[in-house]
């Protein structure tokens, strides 16, 4: 999601005004925080007999947006 769309989402969610630089820095911190869990998931998924995947659409101001998830038993992350 672009930084501009993130700004719009936060504005609509709760009237939160946030700068692009703050969003970029926050996204970088979150990416660093979840990196170990994502790396574990990439190792874990190919070893599973079943991984459940879901793709869910919804409309945001007339534009179709998507959320993808992958789940399975016994994945807890790092």
C-alpha positions, -999 to 999 in steps of 0.1 A, spaced: 0 0 0 14 34 -10 23 59 18 -4 81 4 -30 53 8 -17 46 43 -22 83 52 -58 82 38 -65 50 57 -54 65 90 -73 97 83 -105 77 76 -99 53 106 -96 80 133 -87 113 119 -50 106 123 -27 129 104 8 116 99 37 126 77 52 105 49 86 104 67 70 91 98 51 64 79 83 54 61 103 52 94 75 33 111 72 8 82 109 2 83 108 -5 121 78 -29 117 96 -47 87 127 -52 109 106 -65 138 87 -91 117 117 -102 96 127 -132 118 91 -145 118 88 -141 80 121 -160 75 109 -188 97 76 -190 78 95 -193 45 114 -223 60 83 -238 76 58 -236 47 74 -259 22 77 -287 48 39 -287 55 15 -311 39 -12 -285 40 -10 -247 41 -43 -228 40 -43 -197 18 -71 -171 16 -74 -141 -6 -101 -117 5 -112 -86 -15 -131 -56 -2 -140 -22 -18 -123 10 -5 -138 41 -21 -147 22 -52 -113 5 -55 -109 -32 -49 -82 -39 -23 -69 -74 -12 -57 -92 19 -38 -124 16 -32 -148 44 -15 -182 48 -21 -204 79 -13 -239 91 -7 -259 123 22 -253 145 37 -221 131 45 -197 159 72 -177 144 105 -166 159 
